[in-house]
Structures are given as C-alpha cells and as structure tokens.
C-alpha cells in the first residue's frame, strides 16, 4: 500500500479443490442441504466457515427488464451494475442450481433507482414458495445496502433453498434498479482460504496508547481478528526503518503474539528501508548497488530473516519477495534518510520499464533478484515446514498487465507458488474488473490467487490532521457507500468473488491496515503527522470494532452482533 504522499493511487464437485492441493491443506465438500431449518449463532467463532454470496453461481430471470439492465446484473457480485424493472410490480427469480443452506439476504438498490418496497420468498423445490417472515414488505433506499435476517433476534436461522424470488413494487418516475441481490450461506471449501489482515501497525498503535475493543471488551487486534474468523495475519518488514516502525525486532516480537492467537504468518518483505510500492523501490542504505552485489545480498538477507522467525518458533507460512513489484524492485540510487520526503529515482538494477500496458524491459535483472530471494527463503525455512512464495503486484484490476507480468516471470523460470494482488476499488476499478481478472489468471496460470491488500471506507470523515486518500463521494464505487454497511458489503462481495474462482484457486484475502487509527503517522517527520487511511480501517477512530471486523462471516449476523457497540448496518424487517 502506498501512502498519501506517495501515490494517489468453485467449488470442485468431489474431493479436494486444486487450490487446497497446491496449498497442502484439506478441503471439505459442500453438498446439497438436506436438514430442516436450524439455528445459527450470531457470534463469530475462530475457524468459522466463511459466508459467501451463493447468488454468484446462480441464474437470474425476470418478468421484465429495462434495456441495458438484464437480470444477470443483479447477481454478478458487483452492486455498480443493475437489473432494472420495466413494470411494477415485477419479479426477479434466482436459481442456485442446487439446494444451499442460506442464513441471510442482502439487497442494494442502484444509486439512481427509485425507492422501492420488496418482498422475498424462498423455495427448496420449484414452485414451493415461502415468504421470508422478516421480508414481507421491506422499504429500500437507493444506494444503501440492507441486510435481511432469516429469523429474529440474536439467533438467526439457516434455511435450505435452491430458489429465491424478490418482488419489487413502486410507482415512481424512474425505474427500480437492483444493484445486487445477495443470498448468503456458509461455504465449507472457503474455510481453507488464507483469510486475515495486515497488522503491521499494531505494535506502534499499542505503544502510542491505542485501545481496541469489540462489543466493549478490550483486546489485541491479533486476537480480535482471530476471534472473527481470521486464520492468518500479514506483517511487512523494512530493512532499517525509522525508530518504532516495522523492523525485524518488532516483527519477531509481534509474531509471537500472532502465533499465540492461532494465526499463520504472511511476511511481506519490502527490500527497502521504508515504504516500497510501484512508485519507488529504493535500495536500502549500505546495500550494494550492483546487480551481482544485490543478488548475493538479497539471498543472504532473506535467509537471515526467515531463519530468525523459525529460530524463535514462529516460522513464516507465506512470504512475498518484494512489495507491489509491478515496476520491479531495488532501484538505484540508495534511498534518502529524510523519511517525509522519502524517494529514489529509477528504475535501474531490478526495475522494469513498461513501454505499453503489456510490454516491459528489465525482466532478466528482476528475475535474478527474485530467484535469489526465493532461494534465500527456502534456505532459511526449517525442514518439513510448508513455506509458500508469493509474488505481489498492484494489478488487481488490470488483467492485461497482470498476464504480461506473471507470464514473463514464468518465462524467466522464477519459481513461485502464489499470485498476490493488491485491489483497492477507488484506484483499481469496480468489482467486475477484479472478478474477470482473477478468473482469467486462474485459468491461465493454474496458481492460487490471493488479494494481499484491500480496503474500503466506512466514513468520509477524517480522524486526524492529515488529509485522507478517500475524502469525497465521487471517489466511491456505486452501490458501496462510505458507511459500515457499505464497507462490509464490498468486502463480502470480494470474498464471494474469490470463493467462486475456477478450480478453487481463489486462495485468500487480507485487509490492509485495519488498525491504523489516529495516533501513528505514516512517517515520523511528516507534517502534518497522521494517517491517510483512518477512515478505511476495521475499527473506528476510538478503536471500537466496526461490523466489518467480521468480514469473513455472515454479514447479517455481524450487523446484529455489532449493534449497539458500533455504528450499525441497516437491517431490514
């Protein structure tokens, strides 16, 4: 992730999924639901089965549709595209293809839609419709996600259904347009995904006196995320950063906290003294400035780092060889030590020069450095321990460039396990671009795909003196307002898209800096001090967990649980 001053930037039918096989984990199979309605606790538990929007794998039909607003738009995982009625009342029907256990429903009207009232029915067999008691007549506001519980109170209900129907009526001057009709249910195969957050700011925040709470109970972000279904956490590592920031000693100490919370470790090596991203990849001060010298240094440094984590009993489970290396890594000359004006010229040494969206030069140098880092990581990894190697770019929304990047690495013989992508919607486009990208990359490369960084705003307010990266409504994605509900809706849609990637290759998702609340600045000598991302966290400005802290679970249960401890989502009834 770049900071404010740097860059504005399927289930397999039987057995194990291909992703599970590649990651060396077991997968459970989701079959048709046969049980009667059962109770589902509204409190997330460690290791919970993630909830996805099963409508993504369904087929939608409608009585009528406006030109350009077909029924498929209502279940494509992207609230920015809509099905628009051509009459009222009108009906949209979704066939999931098999019976699924549903434990919640979500609806978002298009921003430009008329307000509407809807009723929702479910059926396990064709024609056997039963109106959802909590959805007999729900009033919807345009652009504002609403969640509908199956059941009442804190104990929700799980209902087996293959068909869902939403009846829409309104007599406004503009048509009713449904951006997304979501049918939530547990996905046992998704339990094998790498799910977590980048918690690199946690030691600094705690040192600065920040207090993090969920439902009024204080806790460490590592434990809070684990209690909400995360099985992993990500840590960045800088070579020689300013005092207090993510260096090896700090990461080693926090790795013990993470492992004690039951989290696996994803280490993000920056190969830089401070921030590295597509706009700068500076050689650490004191490192060699020749390709041969850097090759040897990258290998020895990486081996030293991986060995250090293993030696204290917290081995690294996945490592990124470089952070967002879309334009290569280890440019020359060496970086500056004035952290607030930090930067370097490039690309030089291991940098790439892109002459078009699909063509670049410099692959040989970059491949040599990556191979050195991978070799060092493997040498430092303890015998018998599974270490995944990820190559990380910021190309979550750019399929042509992503295909060119990873194709060239394969042509150079770079041995890596995981494609890691950054996906920030305000910079890299709507969810439709993400979905097309990950599906095509999975088909082309057959490798697990992880969203290594993502975030979205829960408010447009600012919690400190430094301006935010997202500060106005025009930066948002249609159908996802800057609200707790809008943030949660975006994140569950991302998770659902990954869970539906062909051959089960949607391998994981990490939220970036969920705990970077006001109190810790992006650089120690910046003016003004502050974070440009305090409105894109999973905690509010006071450190209270937002509903999105439970982003891997049932969104309806999450919203019910969060009220009144934090800003609630909108619950329909």
N, C-alpha and C positions, 0 to 999 in steps of 0.2 A: 504494500500500500504506500502510495506517495502522500506526503503531507501537503498542507495548504499552500506552502510557499514553493513547492517543487513542481507540481503538475496538476492543472485543473483537469484535471483529468476525465426386466420383464421376467418379468419372472420366467425362468426356464421351467417347462412343464413338469419335468421329473428330475430328481437328484439335485446335485449341486449346480449353482449358476457358474458360468465361466469365470466371472469376477471372483466368486468365492474360491474357486480352484486356484486362480492366479495369486490371490492374497493369502492362501494357505489357511482358510477358515472354513468351518462347516456352514451350510445353509439349510434352513428349514423350508419346507414347501407349503405354499398357501393353496389349499384346495377349496372347493365349494363349501359354503357354510351350511350346516345342517341343523345346528342347535336352535332351539327356540330363543326368544328374546332373553338376554342375560344382562346383569348389572355390570357396569364398567366404572371403576373408581375414578373420580375426577382429579386425583392426585398422582402426578407422575412418579415413577419409581426408577431407580437405577437399572440400566439394562432393559428398559421398556422396549416393546416393539413399536417402531415408529409408525405414525399415521400418515397415510398418503391420500391424495385425491384420486379415487378409483375411476372417476369420470373420464380421465385422460385416456383410458384404454377402452372407452365405450363408443357407441354410435348414437348420434342425436338426430331426431326427426322433429318436425314441427308442422302444425296445421297450415301456417302461412309464414312468409318471411319477406322482409324488405330487400330490394336489390342490394347486393354488397354486404348483407348481414345474414349469412346462412346459419343453420342450426349448429354446424360444427364449431363455429366461433365461440359458442357458449361453454365448450368443454375442451378447449385446446390448451389449457394451462396458462393462458395469458388474458388477464382482465382488460387489456387495452384493445382487444378485438371483441366484437359483439354480435349476437343474434338479435335482430330487431323484428318485432311483430309487425304484421301488416293489417291486423284487425284486433279487436278486443271484444270479449275475452279470447285469448289464444293459449295454446298448449305446446310445451316442449317436452319430448319424451326421450329418455336416455336408457339404452340397453347396455348393460355392463358386460354382456357376453357369458356371464356365469354368476351364480349367487355369491355375493360378498357380504361379510359382516360389516354393516355401516354403524358408526357411532357418532355421527354428526353431519351437519349440512352447512354449506356456506354459499352466499349469494352476493354478487356485486353488480349493481346496475352501472351501465356506461355513464360517464360524466355528463354527456349531453342528453341522456334519456329523460323522459317524463318520470315523475314519481309514480309508484305503482303499488298495487296490492297483489299478493300472490298466495296461493295455496299449494301445498306439496303433498304428494301421495307416493307410497312405495308399494312394490309388489314383488313377491318371490316367484310367482307364476304369471304367465300372460293373462291380463285382464283382472287379476285378483287384487285390485287396488284397495289400499287402506290409507286414509288421510292421516298424516302425521299430526297427533293431537296438538303439538306446540306450533303447528304451521297451517292452521285453518284459514287465517287471514292476517298476513304479515304486511306491514307498511314498510316500503323500501325507499331510501333516499338515494338519488343519483351519486355514484362515485364512492359510496361509503360501504365497505364490506360489513356484512351482517352474518352472524353465526346462529344456527338453529340447533337446539339441543333435542336429542331423542330421549325424552324423559324429563323429569323435573328435579329441581334442587341440585345437591352436590353428587348425587348418584345418577349418572346418565345411563342410557340404555343402548345395548347393541342389538341391531335388528337385521336379520338376513334379508337381502333383497337383490334382485337382478335388474329390476326396472325402477326408474324414478321419473316422476312427472311433476312439472311445475306449471300451474295455470296462472296466467297473468291477465289482469284486467285494469283498465284505465281509460279515461275519455279525454286525455289531454291533447293539446295541439300537436305535440311531437310524439313519435312512436316510443314505445317502451323497448329498451335495448338491454339485454342481459350480457354483461361482460364476462361473467364466469358463474357457472352453476357447479358447485363442488360437492362431492359425495365422499366423505371421509371414512376411512376404515383402516385397521391395522394391516401392515404388510410384513409378515414374518421374514421374508427374504431380506428386507431392508434392515433387519436387525444386525446384519453382517457389515453394513456400511460403516465407514470411518466418519463418525459424527462428533463434532466438537467446536471449539473456538480457539482463536489465538489469544492467549492470556499473558502476553509478554509484558504488559504494563502493570500487572498485578503487584509484583514486589514494590514498584515505585509508588503505586497508589496507596498501598498499605503503609509504607514508610511515611507518606505525606499525611496520614491520618484518616484516609477514606474508610468509611464503614459501609459494608454491603449487606443488605438484608433481603430476605424473601419471606413474605407473609409475616413481617415484623420480627423475624428471627435472624440474628447476625450470623454471617458465615464467610468463609474464604470463597472467592469466585470459582476456584477449582472444585470445591465440594458442592457449591450451588449448581454449577453446570452438570456435575456428575449426577446429582440428585434429580436432574431434569432430563436424563436420558443420554447425556454425552458419554462417550466411551474413550474419547481422545482429547488432547489439548495440544496446541501448537505453540512453540517458542521460537522467537528469532534470536540470532546470535550475531553481534557485531564484534570485530576483531579487537579494537581498542577505542571504545566509545567514550564520551564524556562521563564523568563520575556519576554513578547512580543508574545509568542506563544498561541495557541488556548485554553484559559481558559474560564470560564463561563462568566466573564465580557465582554471579547472580543466578544464571540459568541452572547451574548444578544444584544450588540450594533450593530453587523452586521446583526442580524436577522431583525432588524427594517429596514435596507437598503434593504434587500431581499424582505420583505413583501411589502415595498413601490414600489418595481419593479414588483409586482404582482406574486412573486414566492412562492410556497409552500415550507415548511421546512422539510428536511430529516436530522435528528440528528443522528450522529454516535458516540455512547458512547464507549470510549476506556477502561474505568475502569483501568486506568493506569496514572501515572504522565507524561509519554511521549510515544513514539511510541509503539503500540501493534500490533502484527501480528502473523502468525503461529510460528515464531521463538522465540517469547518472549511475555509473558503476565504477567507483573510484578505487584504485589500488591502495590498500592500507599503507600508511606511513611506515617506512622502514622495510617494506617488502621489495623484492627485486623488480626491476622494470624491463626485463627482457622476457621473451616467451619461454626460453629454457629455464631461466631462474624462477619464473612464476609457476611453471609446470611442477617443478620439484617442490616449491613452497606450498602450492595448493594440496599436493598429495600428503606431505608431512603434516601440515596444519589440520587437514580433515581427519587424518588418522589419530592425531593427538586428541582432537575434540571428541570423536566417537569413543575412543578408549577411555576418556575421562568420565563420560556418563556411565559406561559399562563398569568401570572400576568401583563406583560407589553403589552399584546395584540398581541403577536406573537406566538400563540400556535404551538406546534410541530405536524406535519401531519403524519410523519412516523419516527420510532426510531429503530435503530439497538442496540440490547442488546449485546454489545461486537463487536469488530472489527476483522474480519477474525479469528474466533474462531475454526478453523479446529482442533487445538490441545487443545481445552479448553481455560479457562481464569483464571485469578487470581492465578498464580503460587506463590510459595514461594521460597526464602525469599523475603523481601521487595526490591524494586528496588534501584539502585545506583543513586547518585546525580551528578556524573560526566557524563554529558549528551553525550559527544562524545564517551564514552566507555560504554554507557548505555546497560544494560542487566541484566538478572537474570537466575538462574537455575530453572529447573522444571522437570516434570510438577507440582507435589504436588497439594494440595487443589482441585481446579476445573479443573485440567489438564486432558487430555486424553493421554493414551499410546497406540499407534497403533502397533499391532503385525503383521498386514498384511494390505493390501490396503483396506480391508473390515471389519477388526476386531479391536476393541479397548476396553480398560478398563477405568473406571473412570466416566461412564455415570451418576451415581447417584449423585455424588457431583456437576457435571456440571449442571444437570437438576435442582437441588435445587437452585443454584445460578441464573440460568436463570429465574426460576419461581419467585424468589424474585425480580429480575429486572423488569419483566413484571408486577408483582403486584404493584411495586412502580410507574411504568409509568402510569398504569391505575388509581392509586390513585391520581396522580398529574395532570391528564388530566381533563380539565374543562368539566362539564356536557354538553352533547349534541354535543361535538366536536368529530369528527371521527379521531382516532389515530390508525395507522397501526403499528404492531410489526413485525419487520424483524429479522431473524437470518442469520448472514452473515459469509460465509466461502470463501476460495480462490479456490473453486473447480469448476470453470467454464469449465475446460477441463477434469475432472475426474469423469465420471458418476458413476462408481462402488463405489468410496469412497463417493460421494455425496449421493447416495442412502442409503448407510450404515449410514452416519451421520444423515440425516433427519429421517430415519426410527427409529433410536434409540431415537431421541428426541420425536417422536410421541409415541413410546412405553413407555417412561418415563412420558407421559402426559404433555409435555411442550406446552402451548397454544400460537401458533404464527400464523401470517397471511400470511407472505411473505417469500419466499426463495430468499435470496440475495447472489449473487455470484460475486467474482472478476474474470475477464477474461483479462489477459494480454497475447496477442498472442505469444510474444517471450518466455514466460515461460510456457504457458498452451496449446500450440499447435494450429494447424490450425482451421479455422472456421468450418470444418466438425466435429471436436470433440465438439465444442460448440453447433452446431445445434443438433447433436444426443443427447447431454446431456440435453438441455432444453426441447426438445420434450419428452424424456423419463421421466424426472422429472415431467413434467406437467401431463403426463398420469398416473404416479404412485401416485402422491400426490394431484392433483387437486387444487394446490395453485398457486397464482400469482408468477411469477418469474421475478426478477429484476437483471440486471447487475449493481451492485452497484459501481464497479470500472472498468474502462478500459482506455487504452491509446495506442498510436502508434506514431512512429517517423515521423516527417516531414523533418528531415535532420539528417545526421550523424555528423554534425559539433558540436562543444562544445562552449557554450557561456560564461563559467567562468573557474576558476582554478580547479574545482573538475571534475574528470572523469565522464562520463555518463554511465548509465546502458546499453544503446544500443549505440555501437560505431563502429560496423563493419557490412558489408553487410551480412555476414554469419548468423547473428542473426535474420535477417528479414524473413518474410513469403513470399514464392514465389508468384509473382503477385502483391505484395504490396511494391513498392519501398519506400525508405525514402525520400518522396517528398510531397508537398502539395496535389497533386492529389492522390498519394498512400495512404496517411493518410485518406483523405476524402472517398476514395473507401473502405477502411477497415471499417470505421465507418458506412457507409450506408449499407454495407453488414451485419454488426452486427444488425443494426436496422431492416433490412428486415427479417433476421432470427427470431428475436424476434416477429415481427408482424405476422409471419406465424406459431407460436407455436400453437398446438392443443387447441381448445376451447377458443381461445383468451387469453390464460394465459401468454403470453409474456407481462409483465406489465410495463417494463420501462428500462431505460439505463442512467447511469451517467458517465460522463467523469471525470477522476481523475486529479486534479491539473492543469487545463488548463491555469492558470495564473501564474504558478510558474516559472517565467522568472528569469534570473540572477539578484541578488540583495538581496535575502533572502536565508540563509543557512539552511540545514536540522537540524543542531544543533548549538547553539550559540558558543560553544567552539571547534568546529570541525577544523581540519587542513588538507587540505586547506578548507576554507569556500566555500560553494556553493551548488548547486542543481544538483543531478544526472539525472534530468528529464527535463532539459531546452530545449532539442530537441524533447520532446514529448508533448508539450503544444499546445494550440489553438491560441497562439499569438507568433510572432517571438521574437528574442532576444531584439528588441527595443519596444515590446509591441503592434505591429501592428497586428490586427486580421488576421489570416490565413483563407483560404477558408473554412476549417473545422469548423469554428465558427458557420457555418450554417448547421451543420451535420444532422439536422432533416428535412431539406428542400430538394428541387430539386437540385441535385448536379450540373446539367448543369447551372441552374440559379445562383447558388452560385459561380461557377467559372467565369461566365460572369460578375457578380457584383464585384468580387474581383479584377479584373484587372482594373487599374494598381496600386491599393493601396497596394497589397501584392503579393508574389510570385504566379503567376497564375497556374492553372491546364492546361492540354493540351486539347484544343478544336479543334475538327475535323470539316472540312468543305470542 
